[in-house]
């Protein structure tokens, strides 16, 4: 039974769609972006890994992710910088230093973070996090291989501390998040693994692909790493309750889904059911998938978390494939406030985004309602279509899907390529309107990651779109006539210094909104840690309350609008 059928059968008539509050009454702005990657100096060309052998293209197709971006202010100059990955052998990663004038300089080599694409390792994702609470953003580079943890030395240089940190376990990691699951003041790590832990670049056994295209259980699952607070990590996967998960994890997302002060986790899984785990508050998690969302047979690709209807409870957006032969539909999980979620993607018109990858919430017009951007497209190549060739294999009786030798070569064929991106405007929490063309973001690249930031500190969200085997794009927000805004940059003292997991609740102009600081939600893209709110025509903030991971609740007075407010736990605005 699929998720939507399960939920509508069980809850029809019991859970109505959320009603929106009064929207900004001004004339709606026309959301618009302009792509300025070339002039800004951000035009990283991504390369997927090449494999040797007769069926190397099949493995290359299955590992065509790895185009990721992460936003973080590594030098504490007040402007967010950008790390962008590459994936082919010997290709360098990029650390783009923000020059403060919407130009960037690649300093990866000088900083010591360009490497990682070794002969037997593939860079796939990255996340900034201050693991030792020293006030400087460190960098984790996730790989098909062992991860790399770079310690920020504070002088523009980074040092590889992976071994002394205990991060030496092999995994085919495609996603990483940093969050404080036990609220001890130190950020922990969760790694999402796609393939089982065998080295694809030194393949001994060809049986490495999914054992079922709808219910695969031979993937890499996840690993959870507890931060000891002494510069090292200890694996606690089994102890925490994640050991039984062997799905093809493609993305991870965290948030306090039941408002109990502890971070919960959602796993998006390819070739089978997604999973949701609630935090017990004692260092363990419970799998509530059957009750909370139901089981599915889809291809979960993305997890982003946000309160799209401003009801004070976090919702979840997951992309799937809605294409010429897979009609799966995305999932917009509306939080029912009782540990269950209702998929309202069809009702809100956010269901179909073709071959979906990353998706991110963001208030692009500052009207107080979270909009949504989704990238898509698998492989844009020649005019011939791979799907009819693939279907012959799929319908062959007794075929062993796990054997890479049974998959037809793709050669120069396209597979769900040349797809236009999808941007949705939030209409007061009721539904979304697709505005990609008028917003100027309907490119046809093979999108993978989205990393959002306010790179010029002007209160308009910007974003980077990474693309597989294609250059990255940098979109600058240039919308005219937008509403007022406010941003918050939090620093924890008793809580982890990055304040990941902190929740900010504001009221302005009769509208109450929440944001939670996350540690890397969304496929292949970490957005800025600053919390951004649009407040429409409101000219002041009526109230601000912060719930810190430490348990402290703090009311903030004298917040400045159209500005970045820096708040230190227990000390207010600084």
MINUMI-793684 format. One record per residue (C-alpha): x, y, z. Coordinates in steps of 0.2 Angstrom, whole numbers, padded with zeros to 4 digits, always signed. Layout:
N
XYZ/...
This chain:
574
+0000+0000+0000/+0007+0017-0005/+0009+0031+0007/-0004+0043-0001/-0017+0029-0001/-0013+0023+0016/-0014+0041+0024/-0030+0046+0014/-0039+0030+0018/-0034+0031+0037/-0037+0050+0039/-0049+0056+0026/-0061+0068+0034/-0051+0068+0050/-0037+0080+0044/-0041+0095+0034/-0028+0104+0024/-0020+0118+0034/-0028+0135+0032/-0017+0149+0028/-0016+0165+0039/-0018+0182+0032/-0005+0185+0018/+0004+0201+0015/-0009+0212+0007/+0003+0222-0004/+0005+0219-0023/+0014+0202-0025/+0032+0205-0031/+0037+0195-0047/+0050+0183-0040/+0066+0184-0051/+0084+0178-0052/+0098+0181-0063/+0112+0169-0066/+0129+0177-0064/+0141+0162-0061/+0153+0167-0074/+0156+0185-0069/+0155+0180-0050/+0169+0168-0053/+0159+0152-0048/+0158+0141-0063/+0164+0124-0057/+0164+0111-0070/+0158+0094-0062/+0165+0077-0068/+0157+0061-0064/+0169+0046-0061/+0175+0035-0075/+0176+0017-0073/+0186+0004-0082/+0179-0012-0090/+0165-0016-0102/+0151-0010-0091/+0160+0005-0084/+0146+0017-0091/+0133+0007-0080/+0142+0011-0064/+0145+0028-0070/+0127+0031-0072/+0123+0024-0055/+0136+0036-0047/+0132+0051-0057/+0128+0061-0041/+0143+0069-0032/+0140+0087-0038/+0137+0095-0021/+0139+0113-0013/+0140+0119+0005/+0138+0136+0011/+0148+0142+0026/+0158+0157+0033/+0175+0148+0035/+0184+0165+0039/+0171+0173+0050/+0171+0189+0039/+0152+0190+0039/+0151+0184+0021/+0146+0166+0017/+0159+0156+0007/+0155+0141-0004/+0163+0124-0006/+0159+0115-0022/+0164+0097-0026/+0170+0087-0041/+0170+0068-0042/+0182+0061-0056/+0199+0055-0053/+0212+0069-0049/+0199+0083-0051/+0200+0096-0038/+0186+0102-0026/+0183+0121-0025/+0183+0133-0010/+0176+0149-0016/+0180+0164-0004/+0167+0177-0004/+0175+0194-0008/+0160+0204-0002/+0155+0211-0018/+0147+0196-0026/+0163+0189-0033/+0172+0174-0027/+0190+0168-0028/+0194+0149-0028/+0207+0146-0014/+0205+0127-0012/+0223+0123-0016/+0230+0136-0004/+0218+0131+0010/+0222+0113+0008/+0204+0106+0004/+0206+0103-0015/+0210+0084-0014/+0199+0069-0011/+0196+0061-0028/+0210+0048-0026/+0211+0033-0037/+0200+0022-0025/+0189+0036-0018/+0175+0048-0025/+0170+0064-0017/+0151+0065-0016/+0145+0078-0003/+0152+0090+0010/+0146+0099+0026/+0152+0113+0036/+0151+0111+0055/+0161+0117+0070/+0164+0100+0078/+0176+0106+0092/+0166+0122+0096/+0182+0133+0093/+0172+0146+0083/+0179+0141+0066/+0169+0131+0053/+0177+0114+0050/+0174+0104+0034/+0168+0086+0031/+0170+0079+0014/+0160+0063+0011/+0166+0050-0001/+0163+0033-0009/+0178+0028+0002/+0183+0035+0019/+0177+0053+0024/+0189+0067+0026/+0188+0079+0041/+0197+0095+0039/+0200+0105+0054/+0200+0124+0052/+0216+0131+0058/+0210+0149+0058/+0223+0156+0046/+0214+0151+0029/+0222+0134+0031/+0214+0117+0034/+0222+0101+0041/+0216+0083+0038/+0212+0076+0055/+0202+0061+0049/+0212+0047+0057/+0214+0055+0074/+0195+0059+0074/+0191+0041+0071/+0183+0043+0054/+0192+0029+0045/+0177+0017+0041/+0174+0014+0023/+0157+0018+0016/+0149+0023-0001/+0143+0039+0007/+0132+0050-0003/+0124+0062+0010/+0130+0069+0027/+0122+0080+0040/+0129+0087+0057/+0117+0088+0071/+0117+0086+0090/+0106+0071+0092/+0109+0070+0111/+0110+0089+0115/+0126+0087+0124/+0133+0103+0115/+0143+0094+0102/+0138+0091+0084/+0137+0073+0079/+0137+0066+0061/+0126+0055+0051/+0132+0048+0035/+0120+0041+0022/+0127+0027+0012/+0120+0022-0006/+0129+0006-0011/+0134-0008+0002/+0152-0005+0008/+0162-0012-0007/+0174-0002-0017/+0167+0000-0034/+0184+0006-0041/+0191-0011-0036/+0176-0022-0040/+0178-0041-0035/+0160-0046-0037/+0148-0038-0050/+0133-0041-0039/+0132-0023-0032/+0116-0015-0039/+0099-0015-0031/+0092-0032-0028/+0074-0025-0031/+0070-0009-0040/+0055-0006-0028/+0060-0014-0012/+0079-0015-0012/+0087-0020+0005/+0105-0022-0001/+0111-0004+0001/+0123+0004+0013/+0110+0011+0026/+0117+0024+0037/+0130+0026+0051/+0129+0038+0066/+0145+0045+0074/+0144+0052+0091/+0155+0067+0095/+0165+0063+0111/+0169+0082+0114/+0188+0078+0113/+0191+0080+0095/+0185+0062+0090/+0170+0052+0085/+0163+0035+0090/+0151+0025+0079/+0135+0022+0088/+0124+0016+0073/+0118+0000+0082/+0116+0007+0099/+0106+0022+0093/+0094+0010+0083/+0099+0012+0065/+0108-0004+0063/+0093-0013+0054/+0092-0001+0040/+0100-0008+0024/+0091+0003+0011/+0099+0013-0003/+0100+0030+0007/+0101+0044-0005/+0098+0059+0007/+0095+0063+0026/+0086+0077+0035/+0084+0081+0053/+0072+0092+0063/+0061+0092+0079/+0046+0085+0071/+0036+0083+0087/+0042+0099+0096/+0049+0089+0111/+0066+0098+0110/+0076+0083+0102/+0081+0081+0084/+0072+0067+0073/+0078+0060+0057/+0070+0056+0040/+0079+0045+0027/+0075+0046+0009/+0079+0030+0001/+0081+0025-0018/+0073+0008-0024/+0062+0007-0008/+0053+0014+0007/+0059+0030+0015/+0061+0029+0034/+0057+0041+0049/+0065+0039+0066/+0059+0049+0081/+0072+0053+0095/+0069+0045+0112/+0079+0058+0121/+0091+0045+0128/+0103+0043+0114/+0092+0031+0104/+0079+0032+0091/+0063+0022+0086/+0058+0018+0069/+0040+0024+0067/+0038+0023+0048/+0023+0012+0047/+0013+0023+0059/+0020+0040+0053/+0020+0039+0034/+0017+0021+0029/+0028+0011+0018/+0032+0015-0001/+0040+0008-0016/+0047+0025-0023/+0064+0033-0026/+0066+0045-0012/+0079+0058-0018/+0079+0073-0006/+0074+0078+0012/+0071+0097+0016/+0062+0102+0031/+0052+0118+0034/+0035+0125+0041/+0027+0129+0024/+0010+0133+0031/+0016+0143+0047/+0007+0132+0059/+0022+0129+0071/+0026+0112+0065/+0039+0106+0053/+0034+0098+0037/+0045+0088+0025/+0048+0088+0006/+0054+0073-0003/+0057+0072-0022/+0054+0056-0032/+0052+0052-0050/+0037+0058-0060/+0043+0054-0078/+0038+0046-0094/+0038+0028-0086/+0038+0031-0067/+0024+0041-0061/+0028+0042-0042/+0024+0059-0037/+0034+0069-0024/+0029+0069-0006/+0025+0085+0004/+0022+0078+0021/+0011+0089+0031/+0014+0087+0050/-0002+0082+0058/+0005+0087+0076/+0003+0069+0082/+0018+0060+0075/+0010+0056+0059/+0011+0065+0042/-0001+0067+0027/+0006+0068+0009/-0002+0084+0002/+0009+0086-0014/-0006+0083-0026/-0017+0095-0016/-0003+0109-0015/+0002+0106-0034/+0020+0101-0029/+0019+0083-0035/+0027+0082-0052/+0045+0089-0054/+0050+0076-0067/+0066+0067-0062/+0068+0076-0045/+0084+0079-0036/+0087+0092-0023/+0073+0104-0017/+0074+0118-0005/+0062+0129+0005/+0065+0148+0005/+0055+0164+0006/+0061+0171-0011/+0049+0187-0010/+0050+0190+0009/+0031+0188+0010/+0032+0177+0026/+0028+0160+0016/+0041+0148+0012/+0043+0145-0007/+0051+0130-0015/+0064+0126-0028/+0067+0109-0036/+0081+0103-0048/+0079+0088-0060/+0086+0079-0074/+0096+0063-0075/+0107+0062-0091/+0106+0074-0106/+0116+0067-0120/+0111+0060-0137/+0094+0060-0146/+0092+0041-0142/+0082+0036-0127/+0089+0024-0114/+0072+0019-0107/+0065+0007-0121/+0082-0002-0120/+0081-0003-0101/+0063-0009-0101/+0068-0024-0111/+0079-0029-0096/+0066-0025-0083/+0053-0036-0091/+0065-0051-0093/+0059-0065-0082/+0072-0070-0069/+0084-0056-0072/+0097-0053-0058/+0096-0034-0056/+0111-0034-0044/+0123-0040-0058/+0130-0025-0067/+0134-0036-0082/+0115-0038-0085/+0112-0019-0087/+0112-0013-0105/+0126-0001-0109/+0119+0017-0110/+0133+0024-0122/+0127+0041-0129/+0109+0039-0125/+0099+0051-0114/+0089+0046-0099/+0077+0059-0093/+0087+0073-0098/+0084+0091-0104/+0072+0094-0090/+0066+0112-0085/+0068+0116-0067/+0054+0119-0055/+0051+0134-0044/+0035+0136-0034/+0028+0151-0026/+0019+0148-0009/+0001+0155-0010/-0002+0158+0009/+0001+0140+0014/-0014+0133+0004/-0005+0128-0012/+0010+0132-0023/+0010+0140-0041/+0024+0135-0053/+0034+0151-0058/+0050+0144-0065/+0050+0153-0082/+0045+0170-0075/+0058+0168-0061/+0072+0165-0074/+0077+0148-0066/+0070+0136-0079/+0087+0130-0085/+0088+0112-0093/+0104+0107-0084/+0106+0090-0076/+0103+0097-0058/+0109+0089-0042/+0112+0100-0027/+0105+0117-0021/+0114+0128-0008/+0105+0143-0003/+0113+0159+0005/+0112+0178+0006/+0129+0180-0002/+0128+0199-0002/+0119+0201+0014/+0105+0211+0005/+0090+0201+0012/+0086+0192-0004/+0090+0174-0005/+0103+0168-0018/+0107+0150-0023/+0120+0139-0031/+0114+0124-0042/+0126+0110-0045/+0125+0099-0061/+0131+0082-0065/+0145+0083-0078/+0141+0101-0081/+0145+0118-0074/+0138+0125-0058/+0125+0140-0059/+0125+0154-0047/+0108+0163-0046/+0107+0180-0038/+0090+0186-0031/+0085+0202-0039/+0066+0203-0036/+0059+0221-0035/+0046+0226-0023/+0049+0213-0010/+0043+0213+0008/+0054+0218+0023/+0065+0204+0031/+0076+0199+0046/+0090+0187+0048/+0097+0179+0063/+0115+0172+0066/+0115+0162+0081/+0130+0156+0092/+0128+0143+0105/+0137+0143+0122/+0130+0128+0132/+0122+0122+0115/+0133+0118+0101/+0142+0133+0094/+0134+0132+0077/+0117+0132+0086/+0111+0118+0075/+0094+0112+0081/+0089+0129+0088/+0072+0135+0084/+0067+0154+0081/+0049+0159+0082/+0045+0176+0077/+0028+0186+0076/+0027+0201+0064/+0012+0209+0055/+0000+0196+0063/+0010+0181+0056/+0020+0169+0066/+0034+0159+0058/+0047+0147+0064/+0064+0142+0057/+0076+0128+0063/+0095+0129+0061/+0100+0113+0051/+0116+0105+0048/+0115+0100+0030/+0097+0096+0025/+0093+0094+0006/+0102+0083-0007/+0119+0088-0011/+0118+0105-0004/+0120+0114+0013/+0112+0131+0014/+0118+0145+0025/+0115+0143+0044/+0108+0161+0046/+0089+0160+0048/+0080+0171+0035/+0062+0177+0037/+0052+0188+0026/+0039+0199+0035/+0030+0207+0021/+0024+0225+0025/+0027+0224+0043/+0039+0237+0050/+0044+0229+0066/+0046+0212+0074/+0033+0210+0088/+0041+0195+0097/+0056+0184+0095/+0059+0168+0105/+0073+0156+0103/+0073+0138+0109/+0091+0132+0111/+0096+0114+0110/+0102+0115+0128/+0084+0118+0133/+0086+0137+0137/+0072+0147+0130/+0076+0165+0127/+0065+0180+0122/+0074+0193+0111/+0070+0212+0112/+0074+0226+0100/+0077+0216+0085/+0082+0226+0069/+0073+0223+0053/+0081+0223+0036/+0097+0217+0045/+0107+0203+0051/+0104+0200+0070/+0118+0191+0079/+0113+0182+0095/+0124+0173+0108/+0115+0161+0119/+0111+0168+0135/+0118+0185+0130/+0105+0192+0118/+0109+0202+0103/+0128+0206+0101/
